[in-house]
Amino acid sequence: MLSESSSKRHDVPTDGIPVVYGVDNRFALPLAASIESALDHLGPDERLDIHIVDGGLSERNRSRLQRSFTGRPCRLTFVSPGRGTVDSLKVGGAITVATYYRLLIPRILPDHANAIYLDADVIVQADLRALWDTPLDDYYLLAVQDQGVRVISGPFGLPNYKSLGVPEGTKYFNAGVLVLNLEKWRQEHVAETIVDYVSQHPQHIRFHDQDGLNAILWRHWRPLDPRWNQMAQILRLRTADESPFDPLTFEHVRGNPYIIHYSSADKPWRAGCRHPARGLFFRYVDRTAYRGFRPSRWRTRAGDSRDFVLRRLRRLFSVVRRGRG
């Protein structure tokens, strides 16, 4: 069922609602579109305090991002992830170590009690103040049930769920939109526990830190209104019976999302994208320093080749550093 939004207004830090992204150079353009969309729906008296965990942005892309949001109701802070903490964790395919940067947030924001985390491949369609005001209570995080994997015991969930003591049918959450209780994370050393789990169970990891988050926090999260994370998978379904939701929620998530998550490989900035909200993505791109960008098959293939080489080099350097240590 859809949850009602909280009427309670939570205190916002002086610099604004803390929002964290973790990116490498491949995601600079979608990051710009995502930030622009969030600012477009922000209330008139609100500000965003945006922290970008920088996993290799070029100087040109940093400059473009800064130019895009100068004079806007936000502050951009670029943060280095540091070396060693997550460099050696399992990656593969199009996934780089940047996916693990959300685990660094408690360390990056040591003076914050809570924060919002967003993947860079999301477009915001509602005021993030409403997400910020959603009660966390004593939970470690708020998230939306994954619309593809759905349950931890499912065929694409955690293969070792029984040894973890997870009951059949336990919901599996998507980590693309999170509200984090950073005080709880620091008190209980949650990030370190997840890193240890991913390091020790590479044979059971399919979806990287998202699997680690579900393995460790399956009892300690609360579901958000699912409109806060409309995943691409739900757009392929014909009826609510095929989804994890009742018919009313199914229609609201499909037709009135608060956040659109381009969660499949079908990304608007790649040639051939057929996502129904690809035009909306470029509407926001064109309001940033990336205006006019459109993908081509040549550009997509060239980018894929470059990214493959860079991933191999980073992996090699990581192995060399571990060997020297």
Summary of the structure (lengths in Angstrom):
residues: 325
radius of gyration: 19.0
end to end distance: 50.9
largest distance: 56.8
contacts: 1011
relative contact order: 0.15
helix: 40%
strand: 17%
